[in-house]
Amino acid sequence: MRSLKYLFIAFFIIFSAFPSHEASAAEESKTMEVKLKNYLGNQTSIKLTATGDYRTSGGETFIKEGEELTLKMESGKLGVYKDSKKMGSDASLKIIPVKQDALLSINGRPYTGSFLFTVEGGYIRPINHVYIEDYLKGVVPREMPALWHSEALKAQAIATRTYALRHQSTLIDDTVSYQVYGGADGHYQSNSAIEQTTGMVIKHDGEIIEAFFSSSNGGMTESNSNVWSSGNPLAYLTIKEDSYDTKTNWAITLDKQQIDLSKKDLSQPDEWWTSVQEKDKAVVPKLKVWLKNNGYAKQDIKIAEIPALTLTGKKTGGRVTKGSIQINFYVRNLVDERGKLLEQKVNLTNVAASKIRGMVGQDVMKSYLVDHSSSNPSRIAIEGSGYGHGVGLSQVGAKNRAEAGQTYQEILGFYYPNTNIEKEYGQAVSEPKRDLVAKAAPNPINLKAKQDHINDEVGIIYSLKEEAIVSLTIKDSKGKVLATPVHDQTLKRGSHSATWKTKAVNNGTYTAEMSAMARSGNEGSTTMKIKINKDASAPDITDVDTSGNYSTEKANITYIINENANVTVEIKNSKGIVVGTLASRQVTKGRQSATWDFRNMSTGTFTVTISAKDESDNRNTVSTKIPIRKTMGIVTASVLHIKEKRSTSSKTVGKLNTDQTITILSQQGEWYKVKKGSQIGYVLIKHVKK
C-alpha cells in the first residue's frame, strides 16, 4: 500500500470492471449490483477476509489470500487497518478479485464478485457487483426451502432470474424489499435448479415481465393493480382461484381492555407502573414500537385500551385496502400539573391497510386476504389467509403443484398466464470450471480464536479455499485431546466457525489443531495456540455518594468502579418497587455518576442499588439509602402570585390557584421560597398552609 491514490477511487468512477480476465459486454449484461444491508446491518467497522487475492482499480494489491483487514468509519471516510495499523482512508473504495473464483467474506459471510465500499448515513455500505447466476445461488434457497421439489425450485429460479433482469438497472438491496440475497453460501439442490434453467426468463409480448411472487396466496391470486394502485393491470397477473395453495391461515385476537386501571391511582403511577402489563404479547409490543417511531421516542408506554381495529375496502380479489385503529395509552412522564397521568390517544381512520399491517406486524397480519372479522364490547377478532401480497407465483402452490407432477413450465404457466419462457442467454457466466490438475493441500487459513468469558467458551473462526472434510481438535500441553469441536465435517469454501466449551478447563495454554482433506485426496493442516485466562473477581464498587438538590429536585449519585463493566443504577421505594432506572450501560473503570430526577416522588427514604457485571459475567451489587424530605404546602388564597424576589412589587414569575400543592424549599422571614413545576420563586407565608 504505497499510495492512497492507487488504493482508492472516488465514487464517480464507473463500477464496471471485473476480474483480470476482463468481462465482455455480453458478460456485463448478466451482472447485478446489490447493496448489502440485510445480514450486515448498519456497521461502523467491518472485518474482511479473502480466499483469493483482490486488487484496487489501480492494479495495486488490496488484500491477499488469508489476510484480514478492517474497515472503519472515521470522520465520514473509510479507514483501512491491518493488524491495528492504519493503511489509508478515503470516501469510497473499490476492489476486484484477481481470479473469478475468489471469495471475500464480510463479517464472516462470503461473497463472489467485486465490491464498492461507500459511506451511507454514517455507516459502511458495501455494494456487491455479481454475475446474475451467482446472485441467484444466493437468493433462491432464501426465498424457497432448498429441499423442496426440484420442479418448484426451477420455477422459483426462473421467476427470480426474471425479476433480477427486470430490475437490473436499479441498485437493489439484499432484503425482502427486492429479493433476499445471502452471498456465496448456496445449496447444491437449488444450485442444480438454477444451472438446469440457466438464462431462462419469462416474457410477455417480447418483454421481460414483472415476476412477483409471495409465500402463499391463500387460495386466490391477486392483480398487481389491486395491490399497487400506481400500476396498470398486467395481463399476466390476474385474479383466479388457486386450488393448490393450501391456505396459510392467520388470526388476530385482541382484548379491547389491555390494562384495568379502574383501581389504579393515576396520580401515583410509581406504586403500580412496573407491576402491570398488557394482556397481549403479539400485537401490543409492535404497537409500542410504532408509537416510539412516531413521536414517543425513548418513552415508557402502557397501552390501556385498543377500542377499535377494523379492515375494510375489499377489492375484487378479496383483499382489504383500508383500515382503522384506535389506541388509548399512557406515557410515564406525561402528567398534568397535579402529577396525574394524561391519557394519550391515536385514532387512525380509513388509512391504507398497509399502514395498519405495518403497525400490528407483518408476521401477525400475514396478508390482506381477510376471511372474517368480528367485534364485541370486550374483544376484536380477525381471521385471514395467505402470507404476502398474493401476486404472481405462490411458493406454497408451486410446491404442491410440483409434488402433484406438474413441470416448472406448467407451474409458471398457471401463475403467469399469457407468457412464454425464453432463453435470454446460454452458458452461465459464473464460477469457472476447475482445472483437472491436482491442487495444493487445502490448508485452513485465517485461524483465529476469541475467549467468551460470559459463556465459558472460545469461538474459533477459519476459512477454507475449497470444499474439504474438516476436523478440529483441542489438546493440552501434554498432547491429550480435550475436545473435538469439528469432526470429519464436509464444509464448503469460505468462512466457518466452531465453539470450544471451556468451563471444565483450567487457565493455561492449549493447542488447536485443524486438518482438511479435499476431494482430490490432498490434505493440509494448521495449528494455533489458545491461552485461557478466566477472571473470577467481581467488580468492586466503592465511594458511593448521594446528594440532593431540592431547587432542581435532582439527586447526584457518584461511585468508583475498579474495572470496565455493564452497570445498572436503580432507585427503589420503601416497598421495594423500582421507581427509576438511571443507567444501564457499559462504563469504564474510575469515577462514574448518574442523576435522579425526584420531582414526582413523595417524601420518603429510597434505596439506590448499583449493579455491575464484567465481561466474565462476574457480578456485584451495592446499595445505599437516600432520604427525600420534601416540605409540601397547599395554597389558601384564591390566586397567589409567585414573585421573582421577596417583595410584593417584584416581577411575577408564576400564578397559583387555591388548593394547589407546592414544594417549600426554604423559609426567609415572612416569605417561603417555593417550587411548582419548573417555576421557582417566593410567596407570602400567610397564603400557604403546610
N, C-alpha and C positions, 0 to 999 in steps of 0.2 A: 504494500500500500504506500506508493511513493508520493502520490499527489492526489488531492481531493478531486481535482478536475477530471482525473481519469477514472476515479472510483464512482462518482455520482453524476447523474444527469438531471436536468431540470424537467419539470412535469410536462413541458410543452413538446418534448421530443416524442416522436410518434412511437407508440408502443406496439411494434410490429415484428421486430427481429426475433428469431427463434434460434435453436442450436446451430453449431458451426457448420452443419450440412445445409444451411440456408434454405428455408422453406420456399417453395414455389408459390406463384399467385394462386394456383389451384388449391394448394395445401392451406394457404392462408384463409381461403373462403370457408374452410372447415374448422375454424377456431372460434373460441368464445373468450370473453373477458368476464371474470366473475369476482365480485367484491366479497372478501372473506369476512363474515360477521357472525354467522350462526354459532359455530363451535369456538371461535376465538374470543368473541365478545369485545368489549372495549378495554384495551390494554395500553398502558404507557410503557411497558417493557415486554419484549418477546424474545424467546430463545430460537435460534436457527441451527439445525444440524443437517448434514448433507451426506447422501450416498452417491457420490459423483461430484466432480468439480463444477463450480459456477463462476462466470466472469461478468464483468460490467460491460456496458455497451461500448466502452472504450477499449475493450480487449484485455483489461487487467484482471488478474485472478482476484475474486472476491472471497470465496470460501472453498476450501479443499475438502475432498472426501475424508470424513472422520473428524473434521473440525467442528467447533461450536462457537457461534458468535451471538452477541446480544445486541438488539436494537432498543434504544431508549429515547423517550420523548424528552427533549431539552430545549426550552425556550422556543418552541414552535418548530424545531428541527429534529431530525433523526440522528442520534449519536450511535456510532458503531463501536462495540467493545469486544476485545478478545482477551480472555484471561484478566479481566478488570482493567486492561489497558485501552484507552481510547484511541481508535484508529482514524477517526474523522467524523464529520457531520455534514448534512445538507438537508434541503427541504424535501427531496424525494430521492429514491434510489431504485434503479432497475438492474436486475440480474438475470442472466441467461445460462442454461445448462450447456456445458461443453459437449456432452453426449445426451442423446434424446432419452435414454433410459434412466437418467439421474433422477433422484428424488430429493426434495427439500422438505424437511419436517419443521413445521411452525408450531411451537409449543407442543411437540410430540406427535402432531398429525401430519402424515406425509402427503405431498402433492407432486404431480408432474408439471412440466411446462416451465414457463418463465414468469417473472414476478416484477411488479411495480409496487414499491412501498411508499405510501404517501401519508400525509397528516390530515385527519378528518375530525374536526370538533375536539381537538386536543388529544386524540388517540392515534395509535399506529394503525393504518388500514392497508393491508396487502390486497393487491389485485392480481389474480391468477390468470395468465394467458395460456389456455389449454386447448388441445385438439378436442373436437366435439365427441369423438368416440371414447376418448379417455374421460371427458366430462360426464358422459352417460354412465360410465362404470362407477362413478362416484355418486350418481343420482338414483339410478333405478333401484338398488337394494335399500335405499332410504325412503323411497316412495311406495314400494311394494315389497312385502317379505320375499327374500331371495329363494326360499324353498317352496314357493307356490308353483303351480303347474307351469311348464315351460311355454305353453301357448299364451297364457296370461302374461308371462314375463315378456314375451316377444311383442305382444300388443302394447304393453307399457313402454317398452324400449322404443317402439316406433312413435308412439304418442309423445314421449319425452324428447326424442330427436326432432320431431316436427315442431314442438313448442320452442325448443332451443333455436332452431334455424329461423323460426318466425321472429324471434326476439334477438337475433344475432347482432343487430346494430345497436342494441341497448346495453348499457353497462348494468347487468343484473347482479343480484347477490345470491348467497347460498342458503337463503331462508325460505320459509313457506310462501313468502310474497311472490316468489318465482318457482324454483324447484330446489328442494333440499339437496345440497351437494356436499359430500363428505371427503373429497380428495381421492387419493390413490388406493384407499382401503376398500376394495370392492369385494365381490363374492363370485366364486367360479361359476355358479349356476346362472346368475344374472349376467355375468360377463359373456357366457355362452350365448344367451338370448340376444345380446347386443351384437356379437360377432356374426351370428346367423342372419341378422337383419341389417347388416352394415349398409348405410346410405339410404335406407328406405324411409320415405316420408309420406304423409297423407296430403292429397291435393284436391281442390275443388275448382273447376274451370281453369286448370293450369296453375293455380296459385296455392302456395303452402297455406294450410288452414291454421286457425287458432285452436290448437288441440287441448282444450281444457279437460281436466279430469279431477275427480274427487274420490274420497274413500267409499262413500255409499250414497246412492240417490234416494234411498228409502222406498224403492219400488216405482218411482216416477222420475223420468229425466226432466230437465228444465231447459227453457230457452235462455240464451245469453241475454236477450233484451229484457227479460223479467228480472234478472239478477243485476245487470249493469245497464241502467236506463240510458246511459250516454251512447250505447251502440245500437245499430240497426239489427233486426233479426237476421240470423245467418241460416241459410238453407240446410246446413249440415248439423245444426244444434237445435233440435226440435223437442217438443214435449210429447212423450208417449210412455205407456206403462212398461216396466221392466220386470218381468216375472222371475228373472234370475238373480235379482238383488234381494236377498233375504234381509228383511228390514232391520236396520240398526236402530233400535228403539232408545229413546232418552226421555227423561221426565224431570220436571222442576216441581217440588212441593215445598211451599213456604208458609210458616205461621205468620199471620199479619202482625201479631204482637211478638216481638223478639225478646223484649225485656219488660217485666212487670214493674213499673215504677210507682204503682199506687201507694205503696207503703214506704217509699224512699223519700228522704228529706232532700229536695233539690238544693237546699241552702247549705247542706253538709255533705257534699259528694265524697269527701275524704273517708267518710265512715263506711261507704259501700262500693265505691267505684271499682276497686280492684277485685272485689269478690263476686261481681255479677258478670255474666257472659251471655251473648246472644245464643238463641237456640240453634240456628242454622250454622253449619260448618262448611258448606259448599259455596253458597252464593254470597253470604254476608262478607267474608274476607275479601272477595273480589270487588264488592261494592265499596268497601273501605279503601281499597287501592285506587279505585276510580275517584272517590271523594278527595283523597290526598293529592291526586294528579289534577284536580280541578278546584283549587282554591283553599284546600285544607292541608297543605304540605306539613309534614312532621307533627301533626296534631294527634292527640289521643281521642279516639272517637268511639262512641257507643251508639249503635243503631237500635232505637227503641221500637220502631214500627215500620212495616212495609205495607201500607194500606192498599196499594194497587200495583198490579203488574199485568198488563194485557198486551196481546199481539194480534194485530188486525191487518186489514188490507190485502187479503189473499188474491194472488194473480191466477191466471188460467192453469198454471202448473201446481196450484195448491199451496204455494209458499207465501208466507206473510211478508209484507213490505213496511209496515208501520208498527209502532209500539208506544206504550205509555208506562211510566213508573213513578211512584211517589215514595220518598224515603224521609222519615222523621228521625232525627238523630240529635245527639248532644256532643259538644266538644268540651273537653276538660277545663280549659281556661277561658271559655266564653260565658261570662256571668253578668248579671245586672249589678246595679250599684249596691244592692244588699247582699251580693255574693251568691245569688240564686242562679242555677244553670238556665241558660236560654235555649229554648228548643229551636233547632235549625231544620229547614225543610228543602228538599229538592223535588220539584214537580215537573217532569218532562211529559208533554202531551203530544201524541201523534208525530213522534220523531221517527227517523229511519230505524227499521228493525235491526240493522247492523249496529247501530249505536247501543241499543238495548242488549244485543248479544255480546258486544264488547264489554258492557258493564257487568253482566252476570257471569261471563266467562264462556269462551267458545268450547271448552271441554264440558260445560254443563248444558248449554243450549247448543247442541251439536249441528243443527241445521235450521233452516227457515220453514221446513215442512211440518206444520203443526196439525196434528190429528184431532186433538181435543183440548179444551181449556174450561176451567170452572172456577168460581169464586163464591165463598160463603162468608159469613161475618168473621170467621176465625182463620180461614185458610185459603191459599191460592194453589191451584194445580194445573200444570200444563204438560201435555204429552206430545211427542213428535217422533219422526222417523228420519233416518239418514244421518250422514256425517259429512258436512261440507256443502258446497253450493249446488251440487247435483247436475251441473252442466257437463256434457260430454261423457267420456269414459267413466264408468263406475268400476273401481278396483275390485270390490266385492262381487259385482256382477260378472266381471271378466274372469275371476277365479272360478265361479260356479259354472259359467259357460264352458270354460276350458275343461273342467272336470266332467262335464256332460258330453265332451267330444268335439266341441267347436274348435276350429282353427283360429289363428290370430286374424286371418283375413275376415272370417265370419264375425268375430268379436268386434273388430273395428268397423265393419260394415253396418252393424246394428247401432253402435254409439255415434258414428259419424256418417249418416246416410248421405247419398248424392256425392260421394267422394271416391277417389282412386288411390291405391298405394303405388307409388312410383319410386324408382331407384334414382336418387339425386346424385349420387356418386358411387364409385365402385369400391376398390380395395381400401380398407381402413387406413387412414393416415394416423397412426398411433404408435404404440410401442413396437419397435422394430424387431424383426426376427433375430433370435440369438444365434451366434456362431456355434458351429458344432465342435469347435476346438475346445479341449478341456480347459476349464478356468482355474484360476488360482484358488487356494484354500479360502473358504468363506469366513474369515476371522470376524468375530463380533467386534464392533467399534463403538466409540463414544460411551464406553462403560463408565458409569458414574453411580455414586451411592449418596443418599441423604438420610440421616437419622431422624426419625419422628419420635420425639420424647413422649408425646402425649399418648400415642397408641402403642408404644414399646415395639417399634418395628423399624426396619430400614427399607427404603424404597430404592430399587436398583433399576436404572434405565440403560438401554443399549440399543444399537442399531445393527441391522443386517443388510448386506449389499445384495443378497439374493435369498430366495426361499431356502430354508435349511431346517434340519432336525436339530433342536437345541436342548442342551442340558445345562443347569446351573447348580453348583454345589457350594456349600459354605463349610470351611474347615477351621479347626482351632490351630494353635501354634504347634501342636504335635501331629498335625495331619489328619486328625479324626474328623469324619464327616458329621456335622451337626444338623444340617438341613439340606434339602434339595428343593428349592423353590420352583425350579423348572425341570421336568424330567421327560426327555425324548418327545418334546412337542414340535410339531411341524408349524413353522411360523413363516409368514411372508416377509419380503424385503421391507425395510422401513424401520421405524422406531417402535420399541416394545418396552414393557416394564414388568418387574417382578417384585414380590414383597417377602422379606425375611422377618419373622416374628422373633423378637429378642428378649421377651420377658424373662425367659429362663436362663439367659446367659449373663456372665459377669462382665465387668469392664475389662477391656483388653483389645488386642489387635487380631483380626481374623482375616482369612483369605477367601475371596470369591473366585471360583474357577468356572469359566464358561467355555463350552465346546459347541461346535456347529458342524454338521455334515450336509453337504449339498447333494442334489440328486445324482451328480456325476460321481459321487463317492469321495470327493475331496473333503478333507477335514481340516478344521482350524480351531485354535483355542486362544484364550487370553485370561489373565489373572488380574486381580486388584485387591489391595489391602483395605480393610474396613476397620476403623477404630471406633469402638463402642465406649461412650463416656456418659453414664447415666447420672443425672442430677437428682438428688434426693432431698435437697433443702428447700423448704418453703420460703416464699418472700417474707422479709422482715419489715413490718410497718411500725414506725416509731414517731415520737414527737408530734402526736396528733393534737391539734389545737382548733378550738371553735370560738368564734366571736361574732356577736350580732350587732347590727346597726339598725336601731328602731326608726330612724328617719327614712332610710331606704327600705326597711323591712327585709333585709337580706343578711344572711349569715355566711361568713367566710370560713371554710374548713380547709386546713392545711395538714400535711403529713409528709414524712420522709419514707421512701421505699428503697431497699438496697439492691434491687435488680429490675430489669425490664419485665413487665408483666401486664396482663389484662386486668384492669381494676374497675370494680363497680362500687359506687358510693350510694347508699340508700338511707332514707330517713323513715323511721317508723314512729307511729304514735304510741300512746300508753297501752293500747290494745294489741300492739304488735303488727298493725296494718301498715303496709308501705304507703306513705303519702307523697313520696318523691324519690325519683332516681336521678341523681345529679350527674353521674358519669358512668359509662360502660365502654371503656376504650383502652387501647394499648398505650402504656406510658413508659417513659424511660426512667432509669434509676435516678434518685435525687429528690428534691422537694417538689411536691405537687399540690395543687389547690383545686377546690370546687366551690361553687356559690349556690346557696339555697335561698330561694325566694319564699319567705314565710308570710306574705301579706294575707293569704287566705287561711292561715292557721289560727286557731284559738289559743288562748293561754294554756300552757301545759309543759310537761317535760318530754322531750323527744329523744330518740336514740339514733345516733349516727353510726352506721355499720359500713366498714370499709373492707371489701373482699378482694383478694388478689390471687391470680393464677398465673404461674410462669409457663414457659414453653414445654416444660416436662410434666405439666399438669399437677405440680405441687401447689397446694392451696393454703391460704392463711386468712383469717378474719379477725378484725379487732373492732371494738365498739366503745363509744363514749356517749355521755349524756349531754344534751344541750337544752337548757331551760328557756322557754319563751314566756316572758312575763309582760303581757300587754295590759295597759290600763285603758279600759273602754269607757266611753261616755255616751249619753243619749241627749240629743238636742231638745231643750224645753221651749225655746222660742219658736214662734210660727215661721219666722225667717231669720237666719243667722248668717251674717257675712263673715267670711274668713279674710283677715287682714294680713297684708304683707309684713307689717311691723306692729308692735304693741301700742297702737294708737287708733282711736276711732276715726281719725282723719286720714289714716294710712290708706294706701291703694287696696281695693278689694280684689282678691285673687280667687275667690270661690263663694258659693252660696249653699247653705244647708237649710233643710226644712225640719219641722218638728218631728220627733221620734226617730230621726236618723241616727245611726250608730257611727261613732268616730273613734279613732285611736288617739289617746292622750300621750304625747311624747314627754312633756315636762310641764312644770308649773313655774311661772315667773311673775311674782306679785299677784295682781288680780287677773292675770291672763294665763290661759292654757296654750301651749304650743301643740297643735293637733295635726292629724293626717287623715285625709279622706280620698281614697284612690290615689291619684298622682299629685293631689294638691296638699301642700304643707303651708301652714300659716298660724295666725293667732286669733283666738276668740275669748270673750269675757267669761270668766268662771261662772258668773251668776246665771248664764244661759245654758249651762251643761250640768247634767246630773250623772254622777258615777254609778 
